[in-house]
Amino acid sequence: MQQNLVLILARELADKLASAMFVVEGDGRLAYFNERAADILGEPFSEIGRIPMEEWSTAFKPTSLEGEPLEPENTPLVSAVLNREPAHMTLRIEARDGTARDLAVTAIPLFAHEDEFVGAAAIFWELSRSDG
């Protein structure tokens, strides 16, 4: 399957960034995440692979900073895919090693043309416990 040029470029951008970045296709399937994201998530992209949104959106057990579970559609990247609008929030995840990490996440939909949605990307960074 051939990827859209916008997704290819998003992956290239993610690969060059020192900031954590996660890129998904229009149907929500994971396309790529970079090395910094792997550091935060506790597992490299090569081990997770191109899993569907139903898997990655729950794999890291997202919660509010107060520990209340978040439904996937209430997280920024899933929201950007479903609503095709940008989203931002702070949340907590559980990394693969069990470490709780507080993150600020900004997600944007990706369009090849004004009416051609091709995916979404999220940039996130870890907050110190006093930042959240």
C-alpha positions as CSV (number, residue, x, y, z in Angstrom):
1,M,0.0,0.0,0.0
2,Q,1.4,3.4,-1.0
3,Q,1.3,6.1,1.6
4,N,0.1,9.6,0.9
5,L,2.9,12.2,0.4
6,V,1.7,14.2,3.4
7,L,2.1,11.2,5.6
8,I,5.5,10.5,4.2
9,L,6.6,14.1,4.9
10,A,5.0,13.9,8.4
11,R,7.1,10.8,9.1
12,E,10.2,12.5,7.8
13,L,9.5,15.5,10.1
14,A,9.0,13.3,13.1
15,D,12.2,11.5,12.3
16,K,14.1,14.8,12.4
17,L,12.5,16.2,15.5
18,A,14.0,15.9,19.0
19,S,10.4,16.3,20.3
20,A,8.2,13.3,20.6
21,M,5.8,12.8,17.6
22,F,3.2,10.2,16.7
23,V,1.8,10.0,13.1
24,V,-1.4,8.1,12.2
25,E,-3.1,7.4,8.9
26,G,-6.7,8.5,8.0
27,D,-8.2,5.4,9.5
28,G,-6.2,5.9,12.7
29,R,-3.7,3.1,12.0
30,L,-0.3,4.0,13.5
31,A,2.1,5.1,10.8
32,Y,5.1,6.0,12.8
33,F,6.5,7.5,16.0
34,N,10.0,8.8,16.6
35,E,12.8,7.9,18.9
36,R,11.8,10.5,21.6
37,A,8.3,9.1,21.6
38,A,9.7,5.6,22.0
39,D,11.7,6.9,25.1
40,I,8.5,8.2,26.7
41,L,6.3,5.2,25.7
42,G,8.9,2.7,26.7
43,E,9.0,0.7,23.4
44,P,10.3,1.4,19.9
45,F,8.0,1.7,16.9
46,S,9.7,-1.4,15.4
47,E,8.3,-3.5,18.2
48,I,4.8,-2.0,18.2
49,G,4.3,-1.6,14.5
50,R,1.4,-0.4,12.4
51,I,-1.4,-1.2,14.9
52,P,-5.0,0.1,14.6
53,M,-6.3,3.0,16.6
54,E,-8.3,0.6,18.8
55,E,-5.0,-0.8,20.1
56,W,-2.7,2.2,20.4
57,S,-5.4,4.4,21.9
58,T,-5.8,2.2,24.9
59,A,-2.3,0.5,25.1
60,F,-0.9,3.2,27.4
61,K,-4.0,3.5,29.7
62,P,-4.6,7.2,29.3
63,T,-6.1,9.0,32.3
64,S,-6.6,12.6,33.5
65,L,-3.9,14.0,35.7
66,E,-6.2,13.1,38.6
67,G,-6.2,9.4,37.5
68,E,-9.7,9.3,35.9
69,P,-9.7,7.0,32.9
70,L,-10.1,8.7,29.6
71,E,-12.1,7.3,26.8
72,P,-10.0,7.2,23.6
73,E,-12.3,9.7,21.8
74,N,-11.5,12.2,24.5
75,T,-7.7,12.1,23.9
76,P,-6.2,14.6,21.5
77,L,-4.9,12.3,18.7
78,V,-8.1,10.2,18.5
79,S,-10.2,13.4,18.6
80,A,-8.1,14.9,15.7
81,V,-8.8,11.7,13.6
82,L,-12.5,11.5,14.4
83,N,-13.3,15.3,14.4
84,R,-10.7,16.4,11.9
85,E,-9.9,19.3,14.2
86,P,-6.9,20.2,16.4
87,A,-6.9,19.2,20.0
88,H,-4.7,19.7,23.1
89,M,-4.7,18.5,26.6
90,T,-2.5,17.3,29.5
91,L,-3.0,13.7,30.5
92,R,-1.2,10.8,32.1
93,I,-0.2,7.5,30.5
94,E,1.4,4.4,31.7
95,A,4.6,3.6,29.8
96,R,5.4,0.0,28.9
97,D,7.7,-0.3,32.0
98,G,4.8,0.8,34.2
99,T,6.0,4.3,34.8
100,A,3.3,7.0,34.9
101,R,4.1,9.9,32.7
102,D,2.3,13.3,32.6
103,L,2.2,14.6,29.1
104,A,1.1,17.7,27.2
105,V,-0.3,16.6,23.9
106,T,-1.2,18.6,20.8
107,A,-2.7,16.9,17.9
108,I,-3.5,18.2,14.4
109,P,-5.4,16.6,11.5
110,L,-3.4,16.3,8.2
111,F,-5.0,17.2,4.9
112,A,-3.5,16.6,1.4
113,H,-6.0,19.1,0.1
114,E,-8.7,21.1,1.8
115,D,-11.2,18.2,1.7
116,E,-8.7,15.3,1.6
117,F,-8.1,14.1,5.2
118,V,-5.1,11.7,5.2
119,G,-4.2,11.3,8.9
120,A,-3.2,13.1,12.0
121,A,-0.1,13.9,14.0
122,A,0.6,14.5,17.7
123,I,3.5,16.2,19.3
124,F,3.9,15.6,23.0
125,W,6.3,16.3,25.8
126,E,6.7,15.0,29.3
127,L,5.8,17.4,32.1
128,S,7.5,17.4,35.5
129,R,5.1,16.7,38.2
130,S,5.1,20.3,39.2
131,D,4.2,21.5,35.6
132,G,0.9,19.7,35.3
